[in-house]
Amino acid sequence: MTDDIDEARDWRGQQVDCAACPHLALNDAGGCRIRHACVNDRYARRIDRFFNWNPGLADGYLSHAHFEVRAIAAKFANLFLLPPLLGDVDETVRWNAVRRLPRRYALQLRGDPHREVRMRVATLIDGDDLLSMASDADYYVRLVVARRLAPVLLGRMINDEETEVRRVVARRIPDEWLLGMINDRDATVRFEVAQRLSPERLALMRRDPDWRIRYEVASRAAAGELTGLVEDQDSLVREVARSRIAVRLERGTGTSA
């Protein structure tokens, strides 16, 4: 059977040597364990377990050569030592540092070169601080922004180039802005708009080229606005429009009687 120590490798692929480790005394006392909780191991889970057992040692590893050691140490280290890590070359280190710092530090990473960092930063800030990220180059960052930005600040995202972003905007903008999106180039966005419009305003979309939107109009718009839909090219739209007009006429006849 292969010895456990022979199988333990560090991030450079070299065998872990407990005898040469400065934490040998920890090993003797049960504070670390080869292939389970070891700061020199190549596996992040084992490094994390080492610092979880020995958080007081994290401060000394914030400048370690291996990025995973720095990143995991940042989860346990003294907060006052973390700001310099916002300039670390590795995005995982930058994120693990900023997530623990006061929110004002997140503002420094709104323009981070890595999309994952910017996506996560967008979850830490809000209001006007978040508004500048509405024009981020990455669509998923903008999607996060669209989901979190206050509805009254979403105006600049109405014409976003990404359909999914505009769909989120259509779900969240104030009602009075919806008419500005009824001619969106994508039917899925217009459908989001149609679902939110009042029956009175929904009639403005009765000539939409997409049958799903015309069906929404036929289902909810004021019955007096449905005349053009009784001959719609789509059978489902025609059926619901005719049904609602028939109900309206029956009610009118009943009232007269």
N, C-alpha and C positions, 0 to 999 in steps of 0.2 A: 504493500500500500504506500502511496506517495505521502510523504510527510506534509502536514498542514503548512509548515513554515516554507517549504520548497514551493508551494503553490501561491503564496502571497507575493504579489508584485506591486511595485509603485507605479506612478503615472508615466515613468520613462521605460517601464517594462523590466526594471531590475528587481531582483529578489529583495524583499523586505528583510532587513537584518535587525532584529530586536536588540541584539547586543550592542549595536552602534547607535541606538536611538537614545536621545536625551531623556526620554520618558520611561526608561527601563524600570525605574522604581515604581512607576504607576502600574506597570505590568505585574510586578510582584505583589502589589497591593490590590489588584483587581480593578484598577482604573482604566485599563485598556485590555484588548484581547486580539491576538493575531487572527486575521480573516473575519473579524466581527466588529471590533471598534478600534480603528487604527488610523491615525492622521496621515500615515505614509502610504496607505493602501490606494490602489487606483480606482476603487469603486466609491462613488459619492455617498452611498448609503452607509458605508463603514466609516467614512470621514465624519459624516453627520452624527453618527452614533458616538464617535469619540468626543466631539465637542458637546454633545448632549450630556455626556457623563462628566466632562471636564470644561464647562463653559469659561472658567477663569483663565484658561490657556488661549482662548481665541484671539485676544489682543495681539499676541506675539506672532500670529500667522496672517495678518492682513497684508503683508508684502511677500508672501510665499510665491515661489516661481510658478506653481501650478494654479491655474485659474479656479479650479473647483475648490481647492483648499481656501483660497481667498474668499470666494463666494459664500461658502458654508460658514467660515469664520465670521463673516459679516452678519450672520444671523444671530450670533451670540456675543459679539464684541461690545465694548463700551461705546455708547452712542456718540460720544464726543470724538471718537477716533474715525468715524465713518465718513464725514464730508469729503476728505481727500479721495475716497473711493469712487466718487461720482465722475472722476476723470479716468477711471481704470480702463485699460484697453479691452477688457472683456465685458460684454453686455450683461452677463449673469451677475457679475460682481456689482456693476452699477445698479442693477435693479434691486438686488438684495440689500444694498446700502440705502437706497432712497426710500424703500418701502418702510423702513424703520425710523426714518428721520421725520422731523416736522414737515408738514405739507409744503411749506415755502421752498424747501429744497427741491421738490419735484418740478418747480418752474424751470430750473436749470436744465432739465432733461426733456423739455417739450420738443426740442429740435435734435434729440439724440439720433445718431446715424443708424441705429438699429430699430426696425419697425416694432419688434416685440417690446422693447423698452418704452417706446412712445405709446403703444397700445395700453400698456399697464399704467403709465403715467396719467393717461387720460381717465383712468378709473380713480385716481387719487385727488384730482382737482375739479373745480366746478366754476360756474359763473363766468365772469369776464376772463378769468385765468384760463379757462378751457376754450374760450371762443377763438383764440388764435390758432388752435389746432383744427378748426373746421375746414381749413384749406390744406391740410397735410397731404403730402404726395401719395401716401398709401391709402387705398380705399378702406381697408379694414380699420385703420386708425380713425378715419372719418366716420365709419359706422359706429364705433364705440362713442365718439363724440356726439353723433346724432341721437344716440340712445340716452345720453346723460345730460346734454345741454338743456337748459331751461327752455320750454316751448317758445317763449317770447324772443329767444335769441336764435331761433332756427331759420330765420328769414334768409340768411346768406347761403343756406344749404338747399334751398328749394330747387336750384338749378344744378345741383351736383352732377357730375358726369356719370356716376355709378348708380345704376337702377336700385340696388338694395338700399343705398343710403337715402335716396329719394322716397322709397317706400316707408322707411322709418320716419322720415320727416312728415310724410303725409298722414301718418298715424298720430303725430304728436303736436303739430302746429296748431295755433289757436283757430277756432272755427272760422273766424272772419277772413283768414288767409287762404282757405281751401280753394276758392274760385281761381286763385292764381296758379293752381296745379291741374285744372280740369282738362287742359290740352297737353299734358305731359306726353312725351314721345313714346312712353312705354305703357302698355295697357294695364300691367299689374299695378303700376303707380296710380293710374286713373281709377282703378277699381278700389284701391284703398281710400281714395278721395270720395268716390261714390258712396261707399259704405258709411261715411261720416256726414255727408251732406243732409240737410233737412229735406223733407218731402217737397217743400216749395222750391228750393234751389236745385234739387236733384234733376228736375225737368230740363235744366240747361244741358244735360248730358244725354238726352234722348236720341241724338243722332250720332252718338259715339260709334266708331267702326267696330268695336269689340262687342260681341253678343252678350258677354257676361255683364257688361256695364249696362247695356240696354235692358237686360233682364232685371237688374237691380232697380233701374228706373221704373220699369213696368210693375215691379213688385211694391215699390214704396212711394213713388211720386204721386202727387194729387191726381185723382182719377180723371179730372178734366183736362189733364195734360197728356193723356195717353192715346189720343186719336190716331196719331201717326204710327203708333206701334202695333195697331191691330192688323196691319198688313206687313209687318216686319218679315224680313227674309228668313229669320230663325223661327222655327215652330214653337219653341218653348217661350220665346218672347211674345209671339202672337197669342199663345194660349193664355198666359197670365194677364196680358193687357185686356183681352176680350172678356176674361172672367171678371176682372175688377170693374170694367165698364158695365157689364151686365148686372153685377151686384148693385152698382150705383143707380142704374135705371130702375131696378126693382124697388129699391128703397124710395126712389123718387115717386114711383107709381103708388106705392103703399101710402106714402105721405099724402098724396093728392086724394086718394080714396078716403 
